[in-house]
Amino acid sequence: MMNHPTIWNSFSNFYSASRTQIYLNKCYRSINDPTADKNSYENCYPFIYYLEHGQTYYTQAKIAPLSIQPVLMFYGFTQLLKACVLTSDPHYPENTGVLAHGVTTRKRKKQQYEFLQDEVKIQKNGLYMHALDKVFGIKQIENERYTMKSLLTEIPELYESHHYLFGKKSYKTLQLHNNRYQLSPSILDTYQMTANRFKEHLESKTKLNISITESELLEMEIDQKLLFNKHAPIRYHLFDKNFMLSLTKSSECSTLPEVMLHYLLLYNLSMICRYETEWWSELLKTMPNEDYPLILQFLSITQEKIPFLIYQWLTSERFSTQ
């Protein structure tokens, strides 16, 4: 795993106009763009500037007080995401509609407000849906509203905290052994499925071909390498360096790409930090409930994980998601 300074050093490979033009040309030819040469020439500097600007925000967030980190990280994140979009949409931004964030929250927080119960709503237009389409090939989503608790439950690095705070397990580690992923057979009880139904369920969600063998352990053989950004509800734990399976099979966001989970969480936190100053300040000072530890840990995780996931997509996954 690359740590924070190293991942940004890796991004600097893109800070060459000539090499980035070649990279974008390859991207545009993969989507059969008839003007790939022209578009790659015109977009090489905007692409570099998105990455540079994103890095600047994240670098400042690293040294900023916790109280303003969500704003810096959200805007840094949107710059990195726009760079990804530009690799699949050579005319981005083609209109003002795709410049909006594409997400809304409650305008005013109610009394006795709890972050975990708060919701975000997805809009039809804006960066969120545009990125889902252009970066991840998802044109429709099952739900328009997501609670903060449901989103945080899907962050694999928070699974231990989720267990401690709520007494529920949110993930199981997929142990790799002889090119097979091993799970305890108890996963079938958790999912309330037979082995065959479990196989069908995972195949429908991940779009992978999976074979399952039942013995002392449940062994899964998968027909291709697992990707960091593509096979939800299987997600990658950045610090343990393992793939994990979400146990929240009925969650409305269990199949969203993890990058887009972070987008929704950071968007709401950045809005709270800017416009709900009293509640935000009291949370940071009084630590009244489960909101504080989960927000604190999430901000620490997302600062490392989003640059990692974005870099993996740009370098090793961009051409495997077509």
C-alpha positions as CSV (number, residue, x, y, z in Angstrom):
1,M,0.0,0.0,0.0
2,M,1.2,3.5,-0.8
3,N,1.2,6.0,2.0
4,H,0.0,9.6,1.6
5,P,3.2,11.3,0.3
6,T,4.0,8.3,-2.0
7,I,0.6,8.3,-3.7
8,W,1.0,12.0,-4.5
9,N,4.5,11.3,-5.8
10,S,2.8,8.7,-8.1
11,F,0.3,11.3,-9.4
12,S,3.3,13.4,-10.5
13,N,3.7,10.9,-13.4
14,F,0.9,12.7,-15.0
15,Y,2.6,16.1,-14.7
16,S,4.1,15.9,-18.2
17,A,2.0,17.4,-21.0
18,S,3.4,15.1,-23.7
19,R,2.9,11.9,-21.7
20,T,-0.6,13.0,-20.5
21,Q,-1.6,13.8,-24.1
22,I,-0.6,10.2,-25.1
23,Y,-2.6,8.9,-22.1
24,L,-5.7,10.9,-23.0
25,N,-5.4,9.9,-26.6
26,K,-5.5,6.3,-25.6
27,C,-8.5,7.0,-23.3
28,Y,-10.4,8.7,-26.2
29,R,-9.6,6.1,-28.7
30,S,-11.0,3.5,-26.3
31,I,-14.4,5.2,-26.5
32,N,-14.1,5.6,-30.3
33,D,-13.7,9.4,-30.2
34,P,-13.2,10.4,-33.9
35,T,-11.3,13.6,-32.7
36,A,-9.1,11.9,-30.2
37,D,-5.9,13.6,-31.4
38,K,-7.5,17.1,-31.1
39,N,-9.2,16.5,-27.8
40,S,-6.2,14.9,-26.1
41,Y,-4.1,17.9,-27.1
42,E,-6.7,20.4,-25.8
43,N,-7.4,18.5,-22.6
44,C,-3.9,17.6,-21.4
45,Y,-3.5,20.8,-19.4
46,P,-7.0,20.8,-17.9
47,F,-6.4,17.2,-16.8
48,I,-3.1,18.1,-15.1
49,Y,-4.6,21.2,-13.5
50,Y,-7.5,19.1,-12.0
51,L,-4.9,16.8,-10.4
52,E,-2.7,19.5,-9.2
53,H,-5.5,21.5,-7.7
54,G,-6.9,18.4,-6.0
55,Q,-3.5,17.7,-4.5
56,T,-3.2,21.2,-3.2
57,Y,-6.5,20.9,-1.4
58,Y,-5.5,17.5,0.2
59,T,-2.1,18.8,1.2
60,Q,-3.7,21.7,3.0
61,A,-6.3,19.4,4.6
62,K,-3.5,17.3,6.1
63,I,-2.3,20.3,8.1
64,A,-5.6,22.1,8.6
65,P,-7.7,22.1,11.8
66,L,-10.3,19.3,11.9
67,S,-13.0,22.0,11.8
68,I,-12.3,22.9,8.2
69,Q,-11.0,19.6,6.8
70,P,-14.3,18.5,5.2
71,V,-14.4,21.6,3.0
72,L,-10.8,21.2,1.8
73,M,-11.2,17.5,1.2
74,F,-14.5,17.7,-0.6
75,Y,-13.2,20.3,-3.1
76,G,-10.0,18.4,-3.5
77,F,-12.0,15.3,-4.2
78,T,-14.2,17.0,-6.8
79,Q,-11.0,18.1,-8.7
80,L,-9.7,14.5,-8.8
81,L,-13.1,13.2,-9.9
82,K,-13.3,15.8,-12.7
83,A,-10.0,14.5,-13.9
84,C,-11.5,11.0,-14.1
85,V,-14.6,12.3,-15.9
86,L,-12.4,14.1,-18.5
87,T,-10.8,10.7,-19.5
88,S,-14.2,9.5,-20.6
89,D,-15.9,12.7,-21.6
90,P,-13.6,14.7,-23.8
91,H,-16.1,17.6,-23.9
92,Y,-16.5,18.0,-20.1
93,P,-17.9,20.4,-19.0
94,E,-20.2,20.6,-22.0
95,N,-22.9,22.5,-20.1
96,T,-23.4,24.2,-16.7
97,G,-25.7,21.4,-15.5
98,V,-22.7,19.0,-15.0
99,L,-20.9,21.6,-12.9
100,A,-23.3,21.4,-9.9
101,H,-22.5,19.0,-7.2
102,G,-25.6,17.0,-8.0
103,V,-26.5,16.3,-4.3
104,T,-28.8,18.1,-1.9
105,T,-29.2,18.0,1.9
106,R,-31.8,19.3,4.3
107,K,-31.6,23.1,4.3
108,R,-31.9,23.5,8.0
109,K,-31.0,20.9,10.6
110,K,-33.7,20.0,13.1
111,Q,-33.4,20.1,16.9
112,Q,-31.9,17.0,18.4
113,Y,-30.1,16.5,15.0
114,E,-28.0,13.4,14.6
115,F,-25.6,13.1,11.7
116,L,-26.1,9.4,11.3
117,Q,-29.8,9.9,10.7
118,D,-29.3,12.7,8.2
119,E,-29.9,12.1,4.5
120,V,-28.6,13.2,1.2
121,K,-30.7,13.3,-2.0
122,I,-29.3,12.6,-5.4
123,Q,-30.3,15.0,-8.2
124,K,-30.7,13.9,-11.8
125,N,-28.2,16.5,-13.1
126,G,-24.8,17.4,-11.7
127,L,-21.3,15.9,-11.2
128,Y,-22.5,13.0,-9.1
129,M,-24.7,11.3,-11.7
130,H,-22.4,12.4,-14.5
131,A,-19.4,10.7,-12.8
132,L,-21.4,7.6,-12.0
133,D,-22.1,7.3,-15.7
134,K,-18.8,8.4,-17.3
135,V,-16.4,6.9,-14.7
136,F,-18.3,3.8,-13.5
137,G,-20.8,3.1,-16.3
138,I,-23.8,3.4,-13.9
139,K,-26.6,5.3,-15.6
140,Q,-29.3,4.7,-12.9
141,I,-29.3,4.1,-9.2
142,E,-31.8,2.2,-7.1
143,N,-32.4,4.9,-4.6
144,E,-32.2,8.7,-4.5
145,R,-31.8,9.1,-0.8
146,Y,-29.1,7.7,1.5
147,T,-28.6,8.1,5.3
148,M,-25.2,8.9,6.7
149,K,-25.3,5.7,8.8
150,S,-25.9,3.5,5.7
151,L,-23.0,5.2,3.9
152,L,-20.6,4.9,6.8
153,T,-21.5,1.2,7.3
154,E,-20.2,0.5,3.8
155,I,-16.7,1.9,4.5
156,P,-14.6,-1.2,5.2
157,E,-12.0,0.5,7.3
158,L,-14.8,1.4,9.8
159,Y,-15.9,-2.2,10.3
160,E,-14.3,-2.5,13.7
161,S,-15.7,0.8,15.0
162,H,-19.1,-0.2,13.6
163,H,-19.0,-3.5,15.6
164,Y,-17.8,-1.7,18.8
165,L,-20.4,1.2,18.6
166,F,-23.4,-0.8,17.3
167,G,-22.7,-4.4,18.2
168,K,-23.1,-5.5,14.6
169,K,-20.6,-6.7,12.1
170,S,-20.6,-4.9,8.7
171,Y,-17.8,-6.8,6.8
172,K,-16.2,-10.2,6.5
173,T,-12.6,-10.5,5.3
174,L,-12.0,-12.5,2.1
175,Q,-8.9,-14.6,2.9
176,L,-6.9,-15.4,-0.3
177,H,-5.5,-18.9,-0.3
178,N,-4.3,-20.7,-3.5
179,N,-6.1,-18.3,-5.7
180,R,-9.4,-18.8,-3.9
181,Y,-11.1,-16.5,-1.4
182,Q,-12.2,-18.2,1.8
183,L,-15.1,-17.3,4.0
184,S,-16.7,-18.9,7.1
185,P,-19.8,-20.9,6.1
186,S,-21.6,-18.7,8.7
187,I,-21.9,-16.1,5.9
188,L,-24.7,-18.1,4.5
189,D,-26.6,-17.7,7.8
190,T,-25.9,-14.0,7.8
191,Y,-27.2,-13.7,4.2
192,Q,-30.0,-16.2,4.9
193,M,-29.1,-18.0,1.6
194,T,-28.1,-21.3,0.3
195,A,-24.6,-21.5,-1.3
196,N,-26.1,-21.5,-4.8
197,R,-28.4,-18.5,-4.0
198,F,-25.4,-16.7,-2.4
199,K,-23.4,-17.3,-5.6
200,E,-26.2,-15.9,-7.8
201,H,-26.6,-12.9,-5.5
202,L,-22.9,-12.0,-5.6
203,E,-22.7,-12.6,-9.4
204,S,-25.7,-10.3,-10.0
205,K,-24.2,-7.5,-7.8
206,T,-20.5,-7.8,-8.8
207,K,-20.9,-8.8,-12.5
208,L,-18.3,-11.5,-11.9
209,N,-18.4,-15.2,-12.6
210,I,-18.0,-17.0,-9.3
211,S,-17.8,-20.7,-8.4
212,I,-18.3,-21.8,-4.8
213,T,-17.1,-24.9,-3.0
214,E,-18.5,-25.9,0.4
215,S,-16.3,-27.7,2.9
216,E,-15.0,-26.6,6.3
217,L,-14.7,-23.1,4.7
218,L,-16.7,-21.6,1.9
219,E,-14.3,-21.1,-1.0
220,M,-14.9,-18.7,-3.9
221,E,-13.1,-18.9,-7.2
222,I,-13.5,-15.7,-9.2
223,D,-12.8,-15.6,-13.0
224,Q,-10.8,-12.3,-12.9
225,K,-8.7,-10.1,-10.6
226,L,-10.8,-8.1,-8.1
227,L,-10.6,-4.4,-8.8
228,F,-10.6,-1.7,-6.2
229,N,-13.4,0.4,-7.7
230,K,-15.7,-2.0,-9.5
231,H,-17.0,-5.1,-7.6
232,A,-19.1,-3.8,-4.7
233,P,-20.3,-5.1,-2.3
234,I,-16.7,-6.5,-2.3
235,R,-14.5,-3.6,-1.2
236,Y,-10.8,-3.1,-0.4
237,H,-9.5,-2.4,3.1
238,L,-6.7,0.0,2.6
239,F,-4.8,-0.6,5.8
240,D,-5.4,-4.4,6.2
241,K,-4.7,-4.8,2.4
242,N,-7.5,-7.3,2.1
243,F,-10.7,-7.4,0.1
244,M,-13.8,-7.6,2.3
245,L,-17.5,-8.5,1.7
246,S,-20.2,-6.2,3.0
247,L,-22.7,-8.0,5.2
248,T,-25.5,-5.4,4.6
249,K,-27.1,-7.2,1.7
250,S,-30.2,-5.1,1.9
251,S,-28.5,-1.7,2.2
252,E,-29.6,0.8,-0.4
253,C,-26.0,1.8,-1.1
254,S,-24.2,-1.6,-0.9
255,T,-23.5,-1.7,-4.6
256,L,-22.4,1.9,-5.1
257,P,-18.7,2.4,-6.0
258,E,-16.8,3.3,-2.8
259,V,-15.6,6.5,-4.4
260,M,-19.1,7.7,-4.6
261,L,-19.9,6.8,-1.0
262,H,-17.1,9.1,0.1
263,Y,-18.4,11.8,-2.2
264,L,-21.8,11.8,-0.5
265,L,-20.3,11.8,3.0
266,L,-17.8,14.5,2.3
267,Y,-20.4,16.6,0.6
268,N,-22.7,16.6,3.6
269,L,-19.8,17.1,6.1
270,S,-18.6,20.1,4.0
271,M,-22.1,21.6,4.0
272,I,-22.4,21.1,7.8
273,C,-19.0,22.6,8.4
274,R,-19.9,25.7,6.4
275,Y,-23.5,26.3,7.3
276,E,-24.2,24.5,10.6
277,T,-21.4,26.1,12.5
278,E,-23.0,25.9,15.9
279,W,-23.8,22.2,15.7
280,W,-20.4,21.4,14.1
281,S,-18.5,23.3,16.8
282,E,-20.4,21.6,19.6
283,L,-19.9,18.2,18.1
284,L,-16.1,18.8,18.0
285,K,-16.0,20.1,21.6
286,T,-18.5,17.9,23.4
287,M,-18.3,14.6,21.5
288,P,-21.9,13.7,22.6
289,N,-22.6,10.5,20.7
290,E,-21.5,8.0,18.0
291,D,-21.4,10.8,15.4
292,Y,-18.0,12.2,16.6
293,P,-15.8,9.0,16.5
294,L,-17.2,7.9,13.2
295,I,-16.8,11.3,11.6
296,L,-13.3,11.6,13.0
297,Q,-12.2,8.2,11.7
298,F,-13.9,8.7,8.4
299,L,-12.0,12.0,7.7
300,S,-8.7,10.2,8.5
301,I,-9.6,7.3,6.2
302,T,-10.9,9.3,3.3
303,Q,-7.8,11.5,3.2
304,E,-5.8,8.5,2.4
305,K,-8.2,6.3,0.5
306,I,-9.7,8.7,-2.1
307,P,-6.3,9.6,-3.7
308,F,-5.5,5.8,-3.7
309,L,-8.8,4.8,-5.3
310,I,-8.6,7.6,-7.9
311,Y,-5.0,6.7,-8.8
312,Q,-5.8,3.0,-9.1
313,W,-8.7,3.9,-11.4
314,L,-6.7,6.2,-13.6
315,T,-3.7,3.9,-14.0
316,S,-4.8,0.2,-13.8
317,E,-8.6,0.2,-14.0
318,R,-9.5,2.9,-16.5
319,F,-9.3,0.6,-19.5
320,S,-10.9,-2.5,-17.7
321,T,-14.2,-0.7,-17.1
322,Q,-15.1,0.0,-20.7
